[in-house]
Amino acid sequence: MDEIKNLESLGLVLPSPSYIVGAILFGIIGYVAFRRGRKTMSPALTWTGVVLMGYPYAVSQTWLLWVVGAGLCGWLYTQWN
């Protein structure tokens, strides 16, 4: 417990469970989009998949993770066919 308080005093906090679920979910969706984009030679799907897999590493707030992920999934839905 003392170690967690030391990390929190440095500004480091553990992510919430909803953040972890979102990062895993959007990573899986991104992987599927990446694979389909490579298979169909669609650069829009390929790059959207790459962004979906990578952006959780750059976003630290849970609400922003879900908003950006939902937006990217909407874009992915329009580009799927």
N, C-alpha and C positions, 0 to 999 in steps of 0.2 A: 504494500500500500504506500509506503514511503517513496518508492521509486516512481509511482504514478503521479504523486504530488510534485515531485521534483521535475518530471517531464512537463506537467501542466504549468509550473512556474516558468518554464522556458518557452511556453507558447505551443507546445506539442500536445495534442489531444487525440484520443482514439476516435475513429469514425463511428458514427451511429450505425445500428443494424440496418436501417433503411438505406443508408449510403452504400453499405456493402452489398445489399441485395440489388440496388440499382446499378452499381458498377459491374456486378456479375451478369445481370440481365442484359445490359446494353453491350457488354463485351461479347456475349453469346450471339445477340442479334447482329452485331457488327461482323463477327466471324462468318455467320451464314451469308450476310450480304457480300462480304469480300469473296467468299467461295463462288457465289452465284455470278458476281461481276466478272471474275476471272474466267468462269466457264462460258459465259455468254459474250465475253469480250466487251463488257459495258463499263467504261471508265467511271460513270456516275455512281454505279453500284459499288465498284471496287473502292473508290476513294471515300464514299460515305461509310463503307464498312471499316476502313482504316481509321477514320475520324471517330466512329462509334467505339472502336476498341481502345483508342488512345486518349480521348478527352477526359475520362475520369481521373487520369493522372495529373491533369492540369487544373481541375476544379476541386475546391476544398469545401464548398458549401453544399449541403444536401439538396436544398430547394433548387439551386442552380443546376445541379447534376440532373435532376428529374425534368426540369424545364427544357434544357438543351437536348437531353435524350429524347424527350417527346417530340421536340421540333425536328430532330434528325430522323426519327422514326417516321414522322409524317412525310418528310421529303423522300425517304426511302420507299414509302408506300406508293407515292406518285410515280417513282422511277422504276418500280419493280418489273413492269411488263414492257 
